[in-house]
Amino acid sequence: MPETETFLIPKRRRHVPAARQRIRKALADWGITDELADDVTLSANELLTNAVTHCRVSCAQVKVTLTLREPYLFLEVQDPDRDRLPEPCDSGPDAESGRGLALVGLLAHGWGHAQLPHTKCVWARFMLTEEPERAGDVPAVL
């Protein structure tokens, strides 16, 4: 059975750092503390920033879901602006924004989006390189 962590944040930039911390904790609880944790956290930061910046629904909440389902870790970010889909853009070298989806594309083993009945979901999939140790698990002795 997959392990899942789901939470909501208000659609405000000031809540993105707290979401990153919550993601880090969930990953650590699953034994993921290496480069994969960095990649997932950075990707989450980009997807959350896009959601809180571009969602045109006032007083909205953004839903974050992490799912650990071998051999992948899935990150999903949902917001209620279902018709405003993400589009990667070509940012110039001096641009201060516009590289988030390209970055997610480099870090993840796949990403995309889906329109749901009342929301849109932007997702990223990460390959687990090895079985993460669960908190409290005793490592196998060879």
N, C-alpha and C positions, 0 to 999 in steps of 0.2 A: 504494500500500500504506500502511495506517495506521502511524503511529509510536506506540509503546506504552512506558510505564514502569510496571512492577509491582514491588511490594515488600511485605514483611510486617513488622508490628511486634507486640511482645507486648501483650497486653490489659492495659495499665497506662497510667494518665493521664500518667505522666512521659515516655512515649515519643511523645506527640502533638506536642510542639514539634519533635522531630527529623523526624517525618513531614512537618510543614509545611515545614521547610527543604528536604527532599528534593523535595517538590512544587514549591516555588519554583525550585529548580535545574532540574528537568525543564522547567518552563515557560520559563525563561530560555534553556535550550538550544534550545528550539523558537522562540525569538524573541518570546515572550509575556511582556512586562514591564509592561504598562500596567494599566488598571482591570480588565481581564479577569483578569489574574493575581491581583489583590486579591480579586476575586469568587470565583475558584476556590479560592484558599487559605483564605478565610474559610469557604466552604461545606465544604471538606474538614475544617477544624477542627471544625465543628459535627457532621458525620457521624461523624468519628473519635471525638469526645468521646461521642457517643451510643453508639457501638459498644463502647467500653471501659467505659462506665458501666453499660450495661443488659444486656450479654451475660452470661448466667448460667453459661456453660461455663468452668470453672476451667482455668487454664494454657492458655488459648486464644491464638491469633494472629489478628490482623486483617489482611486483605489489601487493599491499595490499588492501584488500577489507573487510570492516566490514558491515554486513547487520543485521539490527534489524527487525526480522520477528517473531512475537509472535508464539509460546512461547519460541523462541530461539534467540540467538545472534550468528551469524556465522562469523568466521574469516577465510579468505583465503589468502594464500601467494603463488604467482605464479612466476616461473622463467623459462627461456627458455631452460634449460637443461632437456628436457622432458623424456629422457631415463634413467636418474639417479634418481631412486626412493628412498625415505627415508626408512631406515630399522632400527628398534629399535635394540640396541645392549646391551649386558650384560657388563656393566662397572665394573671393580674391585673397591674396596673401595678407592684405592689411585689414580684412574684415574682422570685426570683434565677435561675430556670431555666425551661425549657419553651418557649423561643422559637426554638430552633435550626432546626427544620424549616420554620417560617414564614419565617425569614431565608433559608434555602436556596431556598424558593419564590419569594422576591423577587429573588434574585440570579441564579438559573438560568433557562434557557428551558424548563424542564421537569424534573421529578424523579419518582421512584417507587421501588418495591421489587419484588423477585422472590424467591420461594422456590426455591432450587436443591436438588439431591438431599441435600447435607449442610450447606449454608450458606444464609444469606439475603444478598442484595445490595441495598444502597440506592444509587441512582444519581442523578446530576444531569447535565444536558446544557446546554452553553453554546454559543451561536452565536458563531462566529468572525466578527468584523466585517470583517476583511481577511486576506489571505494573510500568515501570520507569516513573518518572515525567519528562515532557518535559519542557524546558526552557519557562517561561512565562505562564505555565498552572497554574490555580488556583486549589488548592487541594479541593476535595469534602468535604462538611461539613456533618457530620452524624446527 
